[in-house]
């Protein structure tokens, strides 16, 4: 598969809601709309072949019960809309929903995730990874402690290739976009693809995620293309 792997850390949904005196999940709902916009932008982009976006970290499971319940409702609506979207099937986008801790996720959502994986598993044009109940630390621990890698480490020692083959997201990430209003630019990874992002280019959009536009995505891509060109890649 040719093309670049792009990642998204969509930050600022709750703060966007707080500034408008709304409930946190209203910001999450607005953010879900922008996530759909980002995914469609990536699918339509000829130079992007893999997309990885953060939906929920393992740390987020500590949020209030009511907020998590509303968030799970939003996930069910958005993922149902996603799998029923004609573009996913006509463009043959394989969808991986990746969880390092699936236990707190309600069964109806887990069943929906399984359906989505099954219906798109043979698609080969593009890949969409959605991280739900995920942290990069847990992904690395799972890779290192897999039965095969334990044996290899005991007798031969682990190589980078051994570890990479055991990761949930296999490909290195070329470019990471993070949103969120900050007093100064941050390069905070928030546990996002810790191994895969070792050599990623990074771009910060200084807006809460619900305020991000298609123009912001295009500007981010222009930055990435110019950075790659300067490096001669």
C-alpha positions as CSV (number, residue, x, y, z in Angstrom):
1,X,0.0,0.0,0.0
2,X,1.4,3.3,-1.1
3,X,0.8,6.7,0.6
4,X,1.4,8.3,3.9
5,X,0.1,7.4,7.4
6,X,-1.5,10.4,9.1
7,X,-2.5,10.6,12.8
8,X,-4.9,12.9,14.6
9,X,-5.1,13.8,18.3
10,X,-8.4,15.8,18.6
11,X,-8.0,17.9,21.7
12,X,-10.3,20.5,23.2
13,X,-13.9,19.1,22.9
14,X,-14.6,19.5,26.6
15,X,-13.0,22.9,26.9
16,X,-14.9,24.1,23.9
17,X,-18.2,23.1,25.7
18,X,-17.1,24.7,29.0
19,X,-16.5,28.0,27.3
20,X,-20.1,27.9,25.9
21,X,-21.6,26.8,29.2
22,X,-22.6,23.4,27.7
23,X,-22.3,19.9,29.0
24,X,-19.1,18.1,28.2
25,X,-20.8,15.6,25.8
26,X,-22.1,18.5,23.7
27,X,-18.4,19.3,22.9
28,X,-17.8,15.6,22.2
29,X,-20.8,15.5,19.8
30,X,-19.5,18.5,18.0
31,X,-16.0,16.9,17.9
32,X,-17.5,13.7,16.4
33,X,-18.8,15.8,13.5
34,X,-15.3,17.2,12.9
35,X,-13.8,13.7,13.2
36,X,-16.1,12.6,10.4
37,X,-15.0,15.6,8.3
38,X,-11.4,14.7,8.9
39,X,-11.9,11.0,8.0
40,X,-13.6,12.0,4.7
41,X,-10.8,14.5,3.9
42,X,-8.3,11.7,4.4
43,X,-10.2,9.2,2.3
44,X,-10.4,11.7,-0.5
45,X,-6.7,12.6,-0.3
46,X,-4.8,10.6,-2.9
47,X,-1.5,10.7,-0.9
48,X,-3.0,9.3,2.3
49,X,-3.4,5.6,2.7
50,X,-3.7,5.1,6.4
51,X,-5.4,7.2,9.1
52,X,-5.2,6.8,12.8
53,X,-7.3,8.9,15.1
54,X,-7.8,9.0,18.9
55,X,-11.3,8.4,20.1
56,X,-10.8,7.6,23.8
57,X,-7.7,6.9,25.9
58,X,-7.6,4.4,28.8
59,X,-7.2,7.4,31.1
60,X,-10.5,8.7,29.9
61,X,-12.3,5.8,31.6
62,X,-11.9,7.7,34.8
63,X,-14.3,10.4,33.7
64,X,-17.7,10.7,35.4
65,X,-20.1,7.9,34.8
66,X,-22.8,10.1,33.2
67,X,-20.3,11.7,30.8
68,X,-18.9,8.3,29.7
69,X,-22.5,7.1,29.2
70,X,-23.2,10.0,26.9
71,X,-19.9,9.5,25.1
72,X,-20.7,5.8,24.5
73,X,-24.1,6.9,23.0
74,X,-22.2,9.3,20.6
75,X,-19.8,6.5,19.6
76,X,-22.7,4.2,18.8
77,X,-24.4,6.8,16.6
78,X,-21.2,7.8,14.9
79,X,-19.8,4.3,14.2
80,X,-23.2,3.2,12.9
81,X,-23.3,6.1,10.6
82,X,-19.7,5.3,9.6
83,X,-20.3,1.7,8.6
84,X,-23.4,2.7,6.7
85,X,-21.6,5.4,4.8
86,X,-21.4,4.6,1.1
87,X,-17.9,6.1,0.8
88,X,-16.4,3.5,3.2
89,X,-17.6,0.7,0.9
90,X,-17.0,2.3,-2.5
91,X,-13.5,3.4,-1.5
92,X,-12.9,0.1,0.2
93,X,-11.7,1.5,3.5
94,X,-10.6,-1.1,6.1
95,X,-11.6,-0.1,9.6
96,X,-9.7,-1.2,12.7
97,X,-11.1,-0.3,16.1
98,X,-8.1,-0.7,18.4
99,X,-8.5,-1.2,22.1
100,X,-5.8,-1.9,24.7
101,X,-8.5,-2.2,27.4
102,X,-11.9,-3.3,26.1
103,X,-13.4,-4.4,29.5
104,X,-15.1,-1.0,30.4
105,X,-16.6,-0.6,26.9
106,X,-20.3,-1.6,26.9
107,X,-21.2,-4.9,25.1
108,X,-23.4,-3.2,22.4
109,X,-20.4,-1.1,21.4
110,X,-18.1,-4.1,21.4
111,X,-20.5,-5.9,19.1
112,X,-20.7,-2.9,16.8
113,X,-16.9,-2.8,16.6
114,X,-16.8,-6.5,15.7
115,X,-19.4,-6.0,13.0
116,X,-17.4,-3.1,11.5
117,X,-14.1,-5.1,11.5
118,X,-15.9,-8.1,9.9
119,X,-17.6,-6.0,7.1
120,X,-14.4,-4.2,6.1
121,X,-11.7,-6.8,6.8
122,X,-11.1,-7.5,3.1
123,X,-11.0,-3.9,1.9
124,X,-7.5,-2.9,0.7
125,X,-7.5,0.7,-0.6
126,X,-7.1,2.6,2.7
127,X,-7.0,1.8,6.4
128,X,-8.7,3.7,9.2
129,X,-7.6,3.0,12.7
130,X,-9.8,4.4,15.5
131,X,-8.2,4.1,19.0
132,X,-10.8,3.5,21.7
133,X,-9.7,2.6,25.3
134,X,-6.1,2.8,24.1
135,X,-2.8,4.0,25.3
136,X,0.6,3.6,23.6
137,X,2.1,2.4,26.8
138,X,-0.3,-0.5,27.0
139,X,0.2,-1.3,23.4
140,X,4.0,-1.6,23.9
141,X,3.6,-3.8,27.0
142,X,1.2,-6.1,25.1
143,X,3.7,-6.4,22.3
144,X,6.7,-7.1,24.5
145,X,4.8,-9.6,26.6
146,X,3.2,-11.6,23.8
147,X,3.9,-15.4,24.2
148,X,6.1,-15.5,21.1
149,X,8.1,-12.4,22.1
150,X,8.6,-13.7,25.6
151,X,10.2,-16.9,24.2
152,X,12.3,-14.9,21.7
153,X,13.5,-12.5,24.4
154,X,14.4,-15.5,26.6
155,X,16.5,-17.3,24.0
156,X,17.5,-14.8,21.3
157,X,16.6,-11.3,22.5
158,X,14.0,-9.1,20.9
159,X,14.6,-7.1,17.7
160,X,12.8,-3.9,16.6
161,X,11.1,-6.0,13.9
162,X,9.8,-8.5,16.4
163,X,8.2,-5.7,18.4
164,X,6.8,-3.9,15.4
165,X,5.1,-7.1,14.1
166,X,3.3,-7.4,17.5
167,X,1.9,-3.9,17.6
168,X,-1.7,-3.2,17.0
169,X,-0.9,-0.5,14.5
170,X,1.9,-1.8,12.3
171,X,3.0,1.1,10.1
172,X,5.1,4.0,11.4
173,X,3.1,7.3,11.4
174,X,4.5,9.9,9.0
175,X,2.5,12.9,10.2
176,X,0.6,13.8,13.4
177,X,-1.9,16.7,13.7
178,X,-2.9,17.8,17.2
179,X,-5.6,20.4,18.0
180,X,-6.3,22.4,21.1
181,X,-5.9,26.1,22.2
182,X,-2.6,26.5,24.1
183,X,-0.6,29.5,25.3
184,X,2.3,28.1,23.4
185,X,2.8,25.3,20.9
186,X,3.0,21.9,22.5
187,X,4.2,18.6,21.1
188,X,2.3,16.4,23.6
189,X,1.6,12.9,22.4
190,X,-0.9,11.8,25.1
191,X,0.1,8.2,24.7
192,X,-0.6,8.3,21.0
193,X,1.3,5.6,18.9
194,X,4.4,5.9,21.0
195,X,6.5,3.5,19.0
196,X,5.0,4.4,15.6
197,X,5.5,8.2,16.1
198,X,9.3,8.0,16.7
199,X,10.0,9.9,13.5
200,X,6.7,11.6,12.8
201,X,6.4,15.2,11.7
202,X,4.2,17.1,14.0
203,X,1.7,20.0,13.4
204,X,-0.4,21.8,16.0
205,X,-3.6,23.5,15.1
206,X,-4.2,26.1,17.9
207,X,-8.0,25.7,18.0
208,X,-10.3,23.5,20.0
209,X,-11.2,20.6,17.8
210,X,-14.9,21.5,17.2
211,X,-13.6,24.8,15.7
212,X,-11.3,23.2,13.2
213,X,-12.1,23.6,9.5
214,X,-11.2,21.9,6.2
215,X,-8.9,24.8,5.5
216,X,-6.9,23.9,8.7
217,X,-6.4,20.4,7.5
218,X,-5.2,21.7,4.1
219,X,-2.8,24.1,5.8
220,X,-1.4,21.2,7.9
221,X,-0.9,19.1,4.8
222,X,0.9,22.0,3.1
223,X,3.3,22.2,6.1
224,X,3.9,18.5,5.9
225,X,4.6,18.5,2.1
226,X,7.0,21.5,2.4
227,X,8.8,19.9,5.4
228,X,9.2,16.7,3.4
229,X,10.4,18.6,0.4
230,X,13.1,20.4,2.4
231,X,14.4,17.1,3.7
232,X,14.5,15.7,0.1
233,X,12.1,12.9,0.8
